[in-house]
Amino acid sequence: MHELHYSPSELLDLYEAPRQFKAFLFGLISYKLDMLEKEAKKGGK
């Protein structure tokens, strides 16, 4: 599992962001984690 590191100010910015932006950003994070997981599985063969 890949760890994401955020500073408290970044988390506060995300918490206060508009709903549409949060949905977009969470989608990007989810996509990036999926790609990292696939790369890890591919490299582990």
C-alpha positions as protocol buffer text, in pm:
chain_id: "A"
residue {
  index: 1
  type: MET
  ca { x: 0 y: 0 z: 0 }
}
residue {
  index: 2
  type: HIS
  ca { x: 129 y: 343 z: -92 }
}
residue {
  index: 3
  type: GLU
  ca { x: 111 y: 601 z: 185 }
}
residue {
  index: 4
  type: LEU
  ca { x: -10 y: 951 z: 108 }
}
residue {
  index: 5
  type: HIS
  ca { x: 143 y: 1231 z: 311 }
}
residue {
  index: 6
  type: TYR
  ca { x: -46 y: 1557 z: 355 }
}
residue {
  index: 7
  type: SER
  ca { x: 31 y: 1855 z: 573 }
}
residue {
  index: 8
  type: PRO
  ca { x: -246 y: 1979 z: 806 }
}
residue {
  index: 9
  type: SER
  ca { x: -294 y: 2291 z: 591 }
}
residue {
  index: 10
  type: GLU
  ca { x: -344 y: 2076 z: 279 }
}
residue {
  index: 11
  type: LEU
  ca { x: -604 y: 1866 z: 460 }
}
residue {
  index: 12
  type: LEU
  ca { x: -785 y: 2181 z: 575 }
}
residue {
  index: 13
  type: ASP
  ca { x: -787 y: 2313 z: 216 }
}
residue {
  index: 14
  type: LEU
  ca { x: -936 y: 1984 z: 98 }
}
residue {
  index: 15
  type: TYR
  ca { x: -1197 y: 1983 z: 376 }
}
residue {
  index: 16
  type: GLU
  ca { x: -1308 y: 2336 z: 284 }
}
residue {
  index: 17
  type: ALA
  ca { x: -1304 y: 2276 z: -93 }
}
residue {
  index: 18
  type: PRO
  ca { x: -1626 y: 2279 z: -297 }
}
residue {
  index: 19
  type: ARG
  ca { x: -1801 y: 1942 z: -331 }
}
residue {
  index: 20
  type: GLN
  ca { x: -1731 y: 1906 z: -706 }
}
residue {
  index: 21
  type: PHE
  ca { x: -1359 y: 1965 z: -652 }
}
residue {
  index: 22
  type: LYS
  ca { x: -1348 y: 1708 z: -370 }
}
residue {
  index: 23
  type: ALA
  ca { x: -1511 y: 1446 z: -591 }
}
residue {
  index: 24
  type: PHE
  ca { x: -1262 y: 1517 z: -869 }
}
residue {
  index: 25
  type: LEU
  ca { x: -963 y: 1508 z: -634 }
}
residue {
  index: 26
  type: PHE
  ca { x: -1074 y: 1188 z: -460 }
}
residue {
  index: 27
  type: GLY
  ca { x: -1117 y: 1030 z: -803 }
}
residue {
  index: 28
  type: LEU
  ca { x: -762 y: 1126 z: -896 }
}
residue {
  index: 29
  type: ILE
  ca { x: -624 y: 987 z: -570 }
}
residue {
  index: 30
  type: SER
  ca { x: -815 y: 662 z: -618 }
}
residue {
  index: 31
  type: TYR
  ca { x: -689 y: 631 z: -977 }
}
residue {
  index: 32
  type: LYS
  ca { x: -328 y: 698 z: -871 }
}
residue {
  index: 33
  type: LEU
  ca { x: -349 y: 436 z: -594 }
}
residue {
  index: 34
  type: ASP
  ca { x: -490 y: 182 z: -841 }
}
residue {
  index: 35
  type: MET
  ca { x: -206 y: 252 z: -1084 }
}
residue {
  index: 36
  type: LEU
  ca { x: 55 y: 217 z: -808 }
}
residue {
  index: 37
  type: GLU
  ca { x: -101 y: -113 z: -699 }
}
residue {
  index: 38
  type: LYS
  ca { x: -94 y: -247 z: -1056 }
}
residue {
  index: 39
  type: GLU
  ca { x: 270 y: -140 z: -1097 }
}
residue {
  index: 40
  type: ALA
  ca { x: 362 y: -311 z: -770 }
}
residue {
  index: 41
  type: LYS
  ca { x: 192 y: -634 z: -878 }
}
residue {
  index: 42
  type: LYS
  ca { x: 351 y: -620 z: -1222 }
}
residue {
  index: 43
  type: GLY
  ca { x: 697 y: -558 z: -1078 }
}
residue {
  index: 44
  type: GLY
  ca { x: 657 y: -832 z: -819 }
}
residue {
  index: 45
  type: LYS
  ca { x: 617 y: -1115 z: -1071 }
}
